[in-house]
Amino acid sequence: MKGCEIASCDVTETHLYLKVINKTMKTEIVPGDIVQAGFVVSNSEIGLGALKVEPLVYRLVCKNGLISKDLAHKKYHTGRQVEDTDNAYELYSDATLAQDDKAYFMKVQDIVSAAVDETKFMLTVNKLRMAKNLKTGDDPVQTVEVLGDRYVLNKNERASILRHFIMAGEFTQYGLVNAVTRSSQDVADYNRATELERIGGTLLDESVEAAKSRKIIMLPHPAQSA
């Protein structure tokens, strides 16, 4: 895909991860705070999950990635798995299997294209802009404790989030989301780091939806596209 580059990748005991950013699709949350569109591809070869493609919003100022779980796509490649069970796999020619693979990866290509759709990217961007108007309160310690209980964060994760939250000095839902995704860089386990990026996306969605349900007026901070 033109304009894309790999931000990070890893192979853990359970999953393969590939995080890609599209340098041509970007905008600003506020002037100077640039984000780029991207996507995360993850797959398990040991039966722990389907191939998954999730939209990613990548914040340049501190290299944070926020994953939008609600906009994710999954693709199960079950054909050969079923065939292997009844030994039918041996009946197919190499040409047939090649066509099967080609069809599968064409579908994956379509899913990836959907993940970096500009409309979906701007949907998340506008939520981030709205989150800047949502105050978290005057006690960052209590804010992080409530967050930690809600998302079952361990002691080290809470401490990391609190540190980044206080250092940034922005006590809004936007600041809290960024503290969560920034803390993912402090985690050695890639699976858990990726999950923290997903938690950041979930927190964003839930905070904006909660504000809407309480009829809080949220005017997005205007920013021109870069």
Summary of the structure (lengths in Angstrom):
residues: 226
radius of gyration: 19.7
end to end distance: 19.9
largest distance: 67.3
contacts: 690
relative contact order: 0.15
helix: 50%
strand: 22%
